[in-house]
Amino acid sequence: MKTYDKFFINGRWMASRSREFADVVNPSSEAVIGRVCMGDAGDVAAAVEAASAAFDNWANTPPAERAAWLMKIQSGLQARAEEIAQLISAEVGTPIGFSRFAQAGLPIGSFGVAAQLLGDYAFSESVGNSEVVREAVGVVACITPWNYPLHQIAAKVAPALAAGCTVVLKPSEVAPLNAFLLAEVIESIGLPAGVFNLVCGAGPVVGEALACHLKVDMVSFTGSTRAGKRVSELASQTVKRVALELGGKSANILLDDADLSRAIPGAIQACYQNSGQTCTAHTRLLVSEKRYEEAAELAAEAARQIRIGDPFAADTNLGPLVSEMQRERVRSFIQKGIEEGAELLAGGAEAPGDLPVGYYVKPTVFGRVTSDMTIAREEIFGPVLSILTYRDEDDAVRIANDSVYGLGGGVWSGDVESAKRVARRLRTGQVEINGGGFNLMAPFGGYKQSGNGRELGKFGFEEYLEYKSMQMPPR
């Protein structure tokens, strides 16, 4: 069992001012696999002061040198890639194959992308008699979730460091062990003291202290829309920049000419990936009324073929949910769907009979769902797919956009141009065309209550830069 009783602040491990601890539980075995100290406002103050003191030197470090540091972090993570995958599968329950790709591979890639961006980025340009420069925002508080823990950390920390910002990271206390591994890598390469700092703790304590702190210049937050609103409220008191990546209720539209033999398996994967604990999960499947019966039968059969169980087994497609609380929340949504009259096609609220231990939920499919039902409107964050029907293309777009969220989505069609036409009408930050893959260089973020700002690639990097205009005298 891993126990961390210190935080990484100002280049060294420092004892927390609080003596409270949180257990880290393996969701497949329900065994405690780690303990981490839970910080308080005093720990936040120490970390922010360290980041503030380090900012000027780091911001003025040449971009090529900052890139070299990022590559060292990437190399350190790469050397521990299998350990990362195994660790996060134990913390979150992600099946090990997907964990190697997403939970380990994506964050390693993010540090490389950030270093690459510094190679030819233009930090200044002439505009008339002005020189317009891009400079680091300052001290950044990075507050991250548990579902893709290290990936979300890297999506914030890597571009922030590349931009010349210093960082205080607050990971989720549900899956924090990977963040301490990152701190170990950063310590091992000798990154200048105070550039990266780690404080763990509860959102209402550590998160709120970061959002309120006068010397924090920006908060980058990923989590629930409710918590994002609270972060924005607190950050407004000191008028700091806030970037939010929040909830989603993404719609996947199958146009009439879609090949259902390809689209339905793709739709199931887009919904159930990481046990449905993905903010962009395509949890609403929209099919035309005339193809409903065919689509419903294929979706139910695909769900029944999902192999649920031990995330470390090579043939597992679906692991557990992250916690008992999350499992009970998802089961309550399934029960609500039944009570509100949706047609249960596969799965259900009862526990899988062959998995008496672990926070497992059956892969579930509902049919004949209408937009006023709870399961069609609220983010469930579990393996629950709702099938809705539409009359025509305009109706499909209307239903897809009938949500307070706008983070992800998909369109399937036999004609790519038709799919793109529909995709342009969707009020959402990302749209997958015929199952198009994830791209670390493309902007990631949402419309409406899914947040503001963007992560990843050049677009995410620029979130951490300010503009400055220097007006030059006439020649």
TORSEZA-883481 format. One record per residue (C-alpha): residue number from 1; residue in three letters; chain; z, y, x. Coordinates in nm, 3 decimals. Layout:
(NUM; Ala; A; (Z; Y; X))
...
***
This chain:
(1; Met; A; (0.000; 0.000; 0.000))
(2; Lys; A; (-0.098; 0.342; 0.132))
(3; Thr; A; (0.169; 0.612; 0.115))
(4; Tyr; A; (0.104; 0.976; 0.200))
(5; Asp; A; (0.413; 1.197; 0.217))
(6; Lys; A; (0.247; 1.490; 0.392))
(7; Phe; A; (-0.036; 1.734; 0.323))
(8; Phe; A; (-0.303; 1.847; 0.568))
(9; Ile; A; (-0.244; 2.219; 0.619))
(10; Asn; A; (-0.351; 2.441; 0.908))
(11; Gly; A; (-0.487; 2.151; 1.112))
(12; Arg; A; (-0.180; 1.928; 1.095))
(13; Trp; A; (0.014; 1.706; 0.859))
(14; Met; A; (0.302; 1.896; 0.698))
(15; Ala; A; (0.581; 1.764; 0.477))
(16; Ser; A; (0.561; 1.876; 0.117))
(17; Arg; A; (0.820; 2.118; -0.012))
(18; Ser; A; (0.846; 1.893; -0.318))
(19; Arg; A; (0.982; 1.541; -0.301))
(20; Glu; A; (0.798; 1.416; -0.608))
(21; Phe; A; (0.546; 1.134; -0.576))
(22; Ala; A; (0.271; 0.988; -0.795))
(23; Asp; A; (0.170; 0.623; -0.797))
(24; Val; A; (-0.197; 0.529; -0.756))
(25; Val; A; (-0.278; 0.229; -0.977))
(26; Asn; A; (-0.562; -0.020; -0.939))
(27; Pro; A; (-0.714; -0.024; -1.290))
(28; Ser; A; (-0.841; -0.382; -1.265))
(29; Ser; A; (-0.512; -0.539; -1.155))
(30; Glu; A; (-0.267; -0.273; -1.283))
(31; Ala; A; (-0.094; -0.295; -0.944))
(32; Val; A; (0.031; 0.009; -0.756))
(33; Ile; A; (-0.186; 0.049; -0.445))
(34; Gly; A; (-0.064; 0.383; -0.315))
(35; Arg; A; (0.172; 0.678; -0.345))
(36; Val; A; (0.104; 1.043; -0.275))
(37; Cys; A; (0.338; 1.340; -0.264))
(38; Met; A; (0.297; 1.595; -0.540))
(39; Gly; A; (0.299; 1.952; -0.417))
(40; Asp; A; (0.427; 2.276; -0.565))
(41; Ala; A; (0.351; 2.646; -0.550))
(42; Gly; A; (0.510; 2.669; -0.206))
(43; Asp; A; (0.269; 2.411; -0.065))
(44; Val; A; (-0.020; 2.603; -0.222))
(45; Ala; A; (0.100; 2.926; -0.063))
(46; Ala; A; (0.115; 2.765; 0.282))
(47; Ala; A; (-0.235; 2.619; 0.245))
(48; Val; A; (-0.387; 2.943; 0.118))
(49; Glu; A; (-0.227; 3.144; 0.399))
(50; Ala; A; (-0.372; 2.900; 0.653))
(51; Ala; A; (-0.716; 2.924; 0.496))
(52; Ser; A; (-0.696; 3.303; 0.481))
(53; Ala; A; (-0.595; 3.331; 0.846))
(54; Ala; A; (-0.881; 3.102; 0.953))
(55; Phe; A; (-1.148; 3.271; 0.743))
(56; Asp; A; (-1.267; 3.550; 0.972))
(57; Asn; A; (-1.331; 3.327; 1.273))
(58; Trp; A; (-1.497; 3.055; 1.065))
(59; Ala; A; (-1.717; 3.297; 0.871))
(60; Asn; A; (-1.837; 3.443; 1.201))
(61; Thr; A; (-1.907; 3.106; 1.359))
(62; Pro; A; (-2.285; 3.078; 1.409))
(63; Pro; A; (-2.455; 2.868; 1.141))
(64; Ala; A; (-2.578; 2.616; 1.399))
(65; Glu; A; (-2.219; 2.553; 1.507))
(66; Arg; A; (-2.102; 2.514; 1.149))
(67; Ala; A; (-2.386; 2.266; 1.097))
(68; Ala; A; (-2.270; 2.069; 1.399))
(69; Trp; A; (-1.919; 2.043; 1.253))
(70; Leu; A; (-2.061; 1.922; 0.921))
(71; Met; A; (-2.262; 1.655; 1.102))
(72; Lys; A; (-1.944; 1.539; 1.275))
(73; Ile; A; (-1.774; 1.504; 0.937))
(74; Gln; A; (-2.075; 1.313; 0.808))
(75; Ser; A; (-2.064; 1.078; 1.107))
(76; Gly; A; (-1.692; 1.022; 1.061))
(77; Leu; A; (-1.739; 0.933; 0.696))
(78; Gln; A; (-2.039; 0.712; 0.774))
(79; Ala; A; (-1.827; 0.511; 1.017))
(80; Arg; A; (-1.583; 0.444; 0.732))
(81; Ala; A; (-1.843; 0.401; 0.454))
(82; Glu; A; (-1.745; 0.049; 0.353))
(83; Glu; A; (-1.379; 0.143; 0.359))
(84; Ile; A; (-1.457; 0.437; 0.127))
(85; Ala; A; (-1.648; 0.216; -0.116))
(86; Gln; A; (-1.372; -0.045; -0.123))
(87; Leu; A; (-1.101; 0.220; -0.160))
(88; Ile; A; (-1.264; 0.401; -0.452))
(89; Ser; A; (-1.346; 0.075; -0.629))
(90; Ala; A; (-0.973; 0.003; -0.607))
(91; Glu; A; (-0.874; 0.354; -0.721))
(92; Val; A; (-1.128; 0.403; -1.002))
(93; Gly; A; (-1.264; 0.055; -1.086))
(94; Thr; A; (-1.626; 0.129; -1.000))
(95; Pro; A; (-1.827; -0.193; -0.938))
(96; Ile; A; (-1.858; -0.232; -0.563))
(97; Gly; A; (-2.238; -0.221; -0.544))
(98; Phe; A; (-2.255; 0.111; -0.728))
(99; Ser; A; (-1.953; 0.232; -0.532))
(100; Arg; A; (-2.139; 0.182; -0.204))
(101; Phe; A; (-2.426; 0.394; -0.334))
(102; Ala; A; (-2.250; 0.667; -0.532))
(103; Gln; A; (-1.885; 0.677; -0.432))
(104; Ala; A; (-1.953; 0.645; -0.058))
(105; Gly; A; (-2.322; 0.718; -0.005))
(106; Leu; A; (-2.352; 1.041; -0.203))
(107; Pro; A; (-2.064; 1.229; -0.036))
(108; Ile; A; (-2.183; 1.123; 0.308))
(109; Gly; A; (-2.526; 1.255; 0.214))
(110; Ser; A; (-2.384; 1.585; 0.087))
(111; Phe; A; (-2.242; 1.677; 0.428))
(112; Gly; A; (-2.580; 1.604; 0.585))
(113; Val; A; (-2.762; 1.813; 0.325))
(114; Ala; A; (-2.527; 2.107; 0.384))
(115; Ala; A; (-2.589; 2.090; 0.758))
(116; Gln; A; (-2.964; 2.066; 0.703))
(117; Leu; A; (-2.967; 2.376; 0.481))
(118; Leu; A; (-2.824; 2.586; 0.762))
(119; Gly; A; (-3.123; 2.507; 0.982))
(120; Asp; A; (-3.357; 2.767; 0.837))
(121; Tyr; A; (-3.160; 2.956; 0.573))
(122; Ala; A; (-3.230; 3.331; 0.576))
(123; Phe; A; (-2.895; 3.507; 0.563))
(124; Ser; A; (-3.058; 3.853; 0.565))
(125; Glu; A; (-3.372; 4.025; 0.444))
(126; Ser; A; (-3.511; 4.378; 0.439))
(127; Val; A; (-3.543; 4.548; 0.101))
(128; Gly; A; (-3.682; 4.899; 0.141))
(129; Asn; A; (-3.440; 5.093; 0.360))
(130; Ser; A; (-3.166; 4.831; 0.309))
(131; Glu; A; (-3.071; 4.519; 0.496))
(132; Val; A; (-2.940; 4.270; 0.238))
(133; Val; A; (-2.716; 4.003; 0.387))
(134; Arg; A; (-2.551; 3.693; 0.246))
(135; Glu; A; (-2.189; 3.637; 0.350))
(136; Ala; A; (-1.919; 3.384; 0.272))
(137; Val; A; (-1.720; 3.446; -0.046))
(138; Gly; A; (-1.389; 3.382; 0.130))
(139; Val; A; (-1.112; 3.132; 0.058))
(140; Val; A; (-1.226; 2.870; -0.193))
(141; Ala; A; (-1.000; 2.650; -0.406))
(142; Cys; A; (-1.178; 2.321; -0.479))
(143; Ile; A; (-1.024; 2.135; -0.775))
(144; Thr; A; (-1.182; 1.795; -0.830))
(145; Pro; A; (-1.169; 1.502; -1.078))
(146; Trp; A; (-1.110; 1.127; -1.047))
(147; Asn; A; (-1.433; 0.973; -1.176))
(148; Tyr; A; (-1.651; 1.035; -0.867))
(149; Pro; A; (-1.369; 1.161; -0.649))
(150; Leu; A; (-1.516; 1.193; -0.300))
(151; His; A; (-1.862; 1.283; -0.427))
(152; Gln; A; (-1.719; 1.577; -0.622))
(153; Ile; A; (-1.510; 1.680; -0.322))
(154; Ala; A; (-1.813; 1.676; -0.092))
(155; Ala; A; (-2.027; 1.862; -0.347))
(156; Lys; A; (-1.783; 2.153; -0.315))
(157; Val; A; (-1.633; 2.131; 0.033))
(158; Ala; A; (-1.957; 2.070; 0.227))
(159; Pro; A; (-2.153; 2.375; 0.098))
(160; Ala; A; (-1.841; 2.594; 0.108))
(161; Leu; A; (-1.785; 2.514; 0.475))
(162; Ala; A; (-2.155; 2.558; 0.545))
(163; Ala; A; (-2.146; 2.906; 0.389))
(164; Gly; A; (-1.857; 3.007; 0.614))
(165; Cys; A; (-1.581; 2.976; 0.356))
(166; Thr; A; (-1.246; 2.816; 0.422))
(167; Val; A; (-1.114; 2.564; 0.172))
(168; Val; A; (-0.803; 2.444; -0.006))
(169; Leu; A; (-0.872; 2.112; -0.180))
(170; Lys; A; (-0.672; 1.981; -0.475))
(171; Pro; A; (-0.798; 1.630; -0.562))
(172; Ser; A; (-0.704; 1.444; -0.878))
(173; Glu; A; (-0.368; 1.273; -0.846))
(174; Val; A; (-0.520; 0.975; -1.032))
(175; Ala; A; (-0.755; 0.888; -0.743))
(176; Pro; A; (-0.642; 1.090; -0.440))
(177; Leu; A; (-0.647; 0.837; -0.154))
(178; Asn; A; (-1.010; 0.909; -0.064))
(179; Ala; A; (-0.927; 1.278; -0.016))
(180; Phe; A; (-0.662; 1.187; 0.241))
(181; Leu; A; (-0.922; 0.971; 0.417))
(182; Leu; A; (-1.148; 1.278; 0.438))
(183; Ala; A; (-0.860; 1.478; 0.585))
(184; Glu; A; (-0.810; 1.206; 0.845))
(185; Val; A; (-1.177; 1.232; 0.941))
(186; Ile; A; (-1.153; 1.611; 0.965))
(187; Glu; A; (-0.840; 1.586; 1.179))
(188; Ser; A; (-1.011; 1.335; 1.408))
(189; Ile; A; (-1.304; 1.566; 1.486))
(190; Gly; A; (-1.081; 1.866; 1.556))
(191; Leu; A; (-1.218; 2.109; 1.298))
(192; Pro; A; (-1.053; 2.449; 1.361))
(193; Ala; A; (-0.711; 2.477; 1.202))
(194; Gly; A; (-0.698; 2.622; 0.853))
(195; Val; A; (-1.067; 2.577; 0.775))
(196; Phe; A; (-0.993; 2.273; 0.555))
(197; Asn; A; (-0.659; 2.220; 0.381))
(198; Leu; A; (-0.544; 1.949; 0.140))
(199; Val; A; (-0.268; 1.979; -0.121))
(200; Cys; A; (-0.222; 1.719; -0.394))
(201; Gly; A; (-0.042; 1.779; -0.722))
(202; Ala; A; (-0.058; 1.818; -1.096))
(203; Gly; A; (-0.307; 2.058; -1.250))
(204; Pro; A; (-0.047; 2.272; -1.431))
(205; Val; A; (0.143; 2.315; -1.103))
(206; Val; A; (-0.091; 2.309; -0.802))
(207; Gly; A; (-0.415; 2.382; -0.986))
(208; Glu; A; (-0.273; 2.682; -1.169))
(209; Ala; A; (-0.108; 2.817; -0.855))
(210; Leu; A; (-0.447; 2.808; -0.680))
(211; Ala; A; (-0.627; 2.975; -0.970))
(212; Cys; A; (-0.369; 3.257; -0.975))
(213; His; A; (-0.334; 3.315; -0.601))
(214; Leu; A; (-0.440; 3.663; -0.492))
(215; Lys; A; (-0.586; 3.536; -0.161))
(216; Val; A; (-0.806; 3.274; -0.327))
(217; Asp; A; (-1.147; 3.437; -0.363))
(218; Met; A; (-1.319; 3.162; -0.563))
(219; Val; A; (-1.229; 2.855; -0.766))
(220; Ser; A; (-1.475; 2.568; -0.796))
(221; Phe; A; (-1.351; 2.334; -1.068))
(222; Thr; A; (-1.480; 2.006; -1.210))
(223; Gly; A; (-1.301; 1.852; -1.506))
(224; Ser; A; (-1.255; 1.882; -1.879))
(225; Thr; A; (-1.376; 2.181; -2.076))
(226; Arg; A; (-1.020; 2.244; -2.193))
(227; Ala; A; (-0.890; 2.262; -1.836))
(228; Gly; A; (-1.189; 2.471; -1.729))
(229; Lys; A; (-1.104; 2.732; -1.990))
(230; Arg; A; (-0.750; 2.748; -1.854))
(231; Val; A; (-0.876; 2.791; -1.497))
(232; Ser; A; (-1.104; 3.075; -1.608))
(233; Glu; A; (-0.820; 3.242; -1.793))
(234; Leu; A; (-0.589; 3.233; -1.492))
(235; Ala; A; (-0.858; 3.330; -1.240))
(236; Ser; A; (-0.952; 3.635; -1.447))
(237; Gln; A; (-0.616; 3.790; -1.362))
(238; Thr; A; (-0.737; 3.847; -1.005))
(239; Val; A; (-1.109; 3.877; -1.094))
(240; Lys; A; (-1.217; 3.594; -0.868))
(241; Arg; A; (-1.542; 3.399; -0.885))
(242; Val; A; (-1.524; 3.078; -1.088))
(243; Ala; A; (-1.772; 2.788; -1.087))
(244; Leu; A; (-1.719; 2.526; -1.357))
(245; Glu; A; (-1.868; 2.179; -1.404))
(246; Leu; A; (-1.721; 2.053; -1.730))
(247; Gly; A; (-1.778; 1.805; -2.010))
(248; Gly; A; (-2.093; 1.665; -2.164))
(249; Lys; A; (-2.234; 1.485; -2.465))
(250; Ser; A; (-2.582; 1.417; -2.340))
(251; Ala; A; (-2.869; 1.308; -2.563))
(252; Asn; A; (-3.136; 1.060; -2.458))
(253; Ile; A; (-3.449; 1.101; -2.671))
(254; Leu; A; (-3.687; 0.806; -2.711))
(255; Leu; A; (-4.017; 0.947; -2.834))
(256; Asp; A; (-4.232; 0.732; -3.062))
(257; Asp; A; (-4.461; 0.622; -2.780))
(258; Ala; A; (-4.177; 0.513; -2.548))
(259; Asp; A; (-4.178; 0.158; -2.415))
(260; Leu; A; (-3.849; 0.033; -2.560))
(261; Ser; A; (-3.843; -0.269; -2.329))
(262; Arg; A; (-3.793; -0.022; -2.042))
(263; Ala; A; (-3.624; 0.263; -2.223))
(264; Ile; A; (-3.338; 0.071; -2.384))
(265; Pro; A; (-3.211; -0.092; -2.060))
(266; Gly; A; (-3.244; 0.250; -1.895))
(267; Ala; A; (-3.051; 0.411; -2.178))
(268; Ile; A; (-2.773; 0.153; -2.155))
(269; Gln; A; (-2.740; 0.213; -1.781))
(270; Ala; A; (-2.737; 0.591; -1.831))
(271; Cys; A; (-2.451; 0.553; -2.078))
(272; Tyr; A; (-2.239; 0.280; -1.918))
(273; Gln; A; (-2.264; 0.378; -1.551))
(274; Asn; A; (-1.916; 0.393; -1.393))
(275; Ser; A; (-1.779; 0.247; -1.720))
(276; Gly; A; (-1.909; 0.550; -1.907))
(277; Gln; A; (-1.681; 0.774; -1.701))
(278; Thr; A; (-1.963; 1.008; -1.605))
(279; Cys; A; (-1.987; 1.366; -1.729))
(280; Thr; A; (-2.366; 1.338; -1.768))
(281; Ala; A; (-2.351; 0.999; -1.945))
(282; His; A; (-2.625; 0.970; -2.206))
(283; Thr; A; (-2.391; 0.877; -2.491))
(284; Arg; A; (-2.624; 0.981; -2.776))
(285; Leu; A; (-2.943; 0.777; -2.809))
(286; Leu; A; (-3.199; 0.941; -3.038))
(287; Val; A; (-3.472; 0.721; -3.186))
(288; Ser; A; (-3.720; 0.780; -3.467))
(289; Glu; A; (-3.631; 0.641; -3.808))
(290; Lys; A; (-3.924; 0.403; -3.802))
(291; Arg; A; (-3.816; 0.246; -3.469))
(292; Tyr; A; (-3.444; 0.232; -3.540))
(293; Glu; A; (-3.418; -0.138; -3.623))
(294; Glu; A; (-3.607; -0.239; -3.309))
(295; Ala; A; (-3.406; -0.005; -3.086))
(296; Ala; A; (-3.073; -0.105; -3.239))
(297; Glu; A; (-3.140; -0.476; -3.186))
(298; Leu; A; (-3.245; -0.424; -2.825))
(299; Ala; A; (-2.946; -0.198; -2.749))
(300; Ala; A; (-2.696; -0.439; -2.899))
(301; Glu; A; (-2.842; -0.729; -2.705))
(302; Ala; A; (-2.844; -0.528; -2.382))
(303; Ala; A; (-2.477; -0.440; -2.432))
(304; Arg; A; (-2.390; -0.805; -2.493))
(305; Gln; A; (-2.556; -0.895; -2.161))
(306; Ile; A; (-2.333; -0.655; -1.964))
(307; Arg; A; (-2.108; -0.843; -1.723))
(308; Ile; A; (-1.761; -0.688; -1.749))
(309; Gly; A; (-1.484; -0.775; -1.508))
(310; Asp; A; (-1.356; -0.752; -1.152))
(311; Pro; A; (-1.523; -0.453; -0.981))
(312; Phe; A; (-1.527; -0.644; -0.652))
(313; Ala; A; (-1.733; -0.932; -0.796))
(314; Ala; A; (-2.098; -0.906; -0.697))
(315; Asp; A; (-2.228; -0.974; -1.049))
(316; Thr; A; (-2.006; -0.721; -1.233))
(317; Asn; A; (-2.192; -0.442; -1.416))
(318; Leu; A; (-1.893; -0.281; -1.586))
(319; Gly; A; (-1.547; -0.236; -1.443))
(320; Pro; A; (-1.227; -0.113; -1.609))
(321; Leu; A; (-1.145; 0.239; -1.718))
(322; Val; A; (-0.935; 0.435; -1.473))
(323; Ser; A; (-0.599; 0.418; -1.653))
(324; Glu; A; (-0.412; 0.283; -1.952))
(325; Met; A; (-0.417; 0.630; -2.107))
(326; Gln; A; (-0.795; 0.650; -2.074))
(327; Arg; A; (-0.838; 0.299; -2.217))
(328; Glu; A; (-0.631; 0.382; -2.524))
(329; Arg; A; (-0.818; 0.709; -2.571))
(330; Val; A; (-1.155; 0.533; -2.569))
(331; Arg; A; (-1.034; 0.260; -2.804))
(332; Ser; A; (-0.915; 0.528; -3.046))
(333; Phe; A; (-1.265; 0.679; -3.048))
(334; Ile; A; (-1.416; 0.338; -3.122))
(335; Gln; A; (-1.176; 0.292; -3.412))
(336; Lys; A; (-1.263; 0.641; -3.535))
(337; Gly; A; (-1.632; 0.551; -3.533))
(338; Ile; A; (-1.564; 0.247; -3.750))
(339; Glu; A; (-1.347; 0.448; -3.990))
(340; Glu; A; (-1.611; 0.720; -4.026))
(341; Gly; A; (-1.876; 0.468; -4.127))
(342; Ala; A; (-2.087; 0.412; -3.817))
(343; Glu; A; (-2.246; 0.067; -3.788))
(344; Leu; A; (-2.077; -0.137; -3.513))
(345; Leu; A; (-2.361; -0.324; -3.341))
(346; Ala; A; (-2.178; -0.452; -3.032))
(347; Gly; A; (-1.833; -0.438; -2.877))
(348; Gly; A; (-1.534; -0.296; -3.059))
(349; Ala; A; (-1.186; -0.157; -3.010))
(350; Glu; A; (-1.009; -0.485; -2.938))
(351; Ala; A; (-0.945; -0.594; -2.578))
(352; Pro; A; (-1.190; -0.834; -2.411))
(353; Gly; A; (-1.035; -1.175; -2.470))
(354; Asp; A; (-1.094; -1.308; -2.119))
(355; Leu; A; (-0.947; -1.004; -1.940))
(356; Pro; A; (-0.575; -0.990; -2.026))
(357; Val; A; (-0.498; -0.770; -1.724))
(358; Gly; A; (-0.672; -0.443; -1.645))
(359; Tyr; A; (-0.782; -0.139; -1.841))
(360; Tyr; A; (-1.099; -0.291; -1.983))
(361; Val; A; (-1.297; -0.180; -2.289))
(362; Lys; A; (-1.583; -0.376; -2.439))
(363; Pro; A; (-1.928; -0.219; -2.394))
(364; Thr; A; (-1.981; -0.079; -2.742))
(365; Val; A; (-2.286; 0.030; -2.943))
(366; Phe; A; (-2.278; 0.214; -3.275))
(367; Gly; A; (-2.579; 0.254; -3.502))
(368; Arg; A; (-2.649; 0.479; -3.800))
(369; Val; A; (-2.444; 0.755; -3.639))
(370; Thr; A; (-2.476; 1.104; -3.785))
(371; Ser; A; (-2.420; 1.432; -3.603))
(372; Asp; A; (-2.105; 1.514; -3.799))
(373; Met; A; (-1.921; 1.203; -3.678))
(374; Thr; A; (-1.652; 1.235; -3.413))
(375; Ile; A; (-1.824; 0.988; -3.179))
(376; Ala; A; (-2.139; 1.203; -3.188))
(377; Arg; A; (-1.959; 1.528; -3.108))
(378; Glu; A; (-1.670; 1.460; -2.868))
(379; Glu; A; (-1.686; 1.342; -2.510))
(380; Ile; A; (-1.548; 0.987; -2.510))
(381; Phe; A; (-1.569; 0.910; -2.137))
(382; Gly; A; (-1.605; 0.537; -2.186))
(383; Pro; A; (-1.875; 0.271; -2.248))
(384; Val; A; (-1.962; 0.379; -2.602))
(385; Leu; A; (-2.321; 0.446; -2.711))
(386; Ser; A; (-2.409; 0.616; -3.040))
(387; Ile; A; (-2.759; 0.572; -3.188))
(388; Leu; A; (-2.883; 0.855; -3.409))
(389; Thr; A; (-3.219; 0.876; -3.586))
(390; Tyr; A; (-3.462; 1.167; -3.614))
(391; Arg; A; (-3.762; 1.240; -3.836))
(392; Asp; A; (-3.997; 1.407; -3.588))
(393; Glu; A; (-3.998; 1.577; -3.248))
(394; Asp; A; (-3.857; 1.905; -3.379))
(395; Asp; A; (-3.575; 1.717; -3.548))
(396; Ala; A; (-3.499; 1.527; -3.227))
(397; Val; A; (-3.471; 1.850; -3.029))
(398; Arg; A; (-3.250; 2.003; -3.300))
(399; Ile; A; (-3.013; 1.706; -3.296))
(400; Ala; A; (-3.002; 1.695; -2.914))
(401; Asn; A; (-2.916; 2.066; -2.897))
(402; Asp; A; (-2.657; 2.040; -3.176))
(403; Ser; A; (-2.365; 2.023; -2.935))
(404; Val; A; (-2.124; 2.262; -2.766))
(405; Tyr; A; (-2.219; 2.085; -2.441))
(406; Gly; A; (-2.533; 2.100; -2.231))
(407; Leu; A; (-2.494; 1.907; -1.906))
(408; Gly; A; (-2.740; 1.617; -1.901))
(409; Gly; A; (-3.003; 1.443; -2.107))
(410; Gly; A; (-3.310; 1.225; -2.100))
(411; Val; A; (-3.654; 1.187; -2.254))
(412; Trp; A; (-3.860; 0.866; -2.259))
(413; Ser; A; (-4.230; 0.870; -2.343))
(414; Gly; A; (-4.550; 0.689; -2.259))
(415; Asp; A; (-4.689; 1.028; -2.158))
(416; Val; A; (-4.501; 1.222; -1.889))
(417; Glu; A; (-4.640; 1.557; -2.004))
(418; Ser; A; (-4.512; 1.493; -2.357))
(419; Ala; A; (-4.170; 1.409; -2.214))
(420; Lys; A; (-4.170; 1.727; -2.004))
(421; Arg; A; (-4.265; 1.934; -2.309))
(422; Val; A; (-3.961; 1.806; -2.496))
(423; Ala; A; (-3.737; 1.834; -2.188))
(424; Arg; A; (-3.814; 2.206; -2.159))
(425; Arg; A; (-3.678; 2.256; -2.510))
(426; Leu; A; (-3.342; 2.094; -2.438))
(427; Arg; A; (-3.052; 2.331; -2.371))
(428; Thr; A; (-2.908; 2.133; -2.085))
(429; Gly; A; (-2.882; 2.151; -1.707))
(430; Gln; A; (-3.053; 1.823; -1.614))
(431; Val; A; (-3.305; 1.604; -1.794))
(432; Glu; A; (-3.415; 1.262; -1.668))
(433; Ile; A; (-3.778; 1.184; -1.747))
(434; Asn; A; (-3.834; 0.810; -1.802))
(435; Gly; A; (-3.519; 0.727; -1.607))
(436; Gly; A; (-3.582; 0.963; -1.315))
(437; Gly; A; (-3.327; 0.924; -1.035))
(438; Phe; A; (-3.046; 1.149; -0.912))
(439; Asn; A; (-3.141; 1.409; -0.650))
(440; Leu; A; (-2.884; 1.557; -0.409))
(441; Met; A; (-3.114; 1.852; -0.341))
(442; Ala; A; (-3.160; 1.954; -0.706))
(443; Pro; A; (-2.920; 2.189; -0.888))
(444; Phe; A; (-2.644; 2.022; -1.088))
(445; Gly; A; (-2.456; 2.202; -1.365))
(446; Gly; A; (-2.457; 2.284; -1.732))
(447; Tyr; A; (-2.530; 2.516; -2.020))
(448; Lys; A; (-2.284; 2.629; -2.288))
(449; Gln; A; (-1.938; 2.467; -2.265))
(450; Ser; A; (-2.053; 2.233; -1.989))
(451; Gly; A; (-1.980; 2.513; -1.746))
(452; Asn; A; (-2.142; 2.774; -1.527))
(453; Gly; A; (-2.278; 2.784; -1.175))
(454; Arg; A; (-2.457; 2.503; -0.995))
(455; Glu; A; (-2.376; 2.244; -0.731))
(456; Leu; A; (-2.590; 2.055; -0.477))
(457; Gly; A; (-2.876; 2.160; -0.253))
(458; Lys; A; (-2.961; 2.522; -0.181))
(459; Phe; A; (-2.853; 2.621; -0.531))
(460; Gly; A; (-2.499; 2.491; -0.482))
(461; Phe; A; (-2.478; 2.636; -0.133))
(462; Glu; A; (-2.558; 2.985; -0.261))
(463; Glu; A; (-2.264; 2.973; -0.503))
(464; Tyr; A; (-2.041; 3.031; -0.200))
(465; Leu; A; (-2.227; 3.341; -0.074))
(466; Glu; A; (-2.187; 3.709; -0.159))
(467; Tyr; A; (-2.453; 3.980; -0.130))
(468; Lys; A; (-2.398; 4.286; 0.084))
(469; Ser; A; (-2.641; 4.578; 0.106))
(470; Met; A; (-2.644; 4.786; 0.425))
(471; Gln; A; (-2.836; 5.108; 0.362))
(472; Met; A; (-3.021; 5.218; 0.677))
(473; Pro; A; (-3.110; 5.578; 0.771))
(474; Pro; A; (-3.475; 5.689; 0.776))
(475; Arg; A; (-3.659; 5.612; 1.096))
***
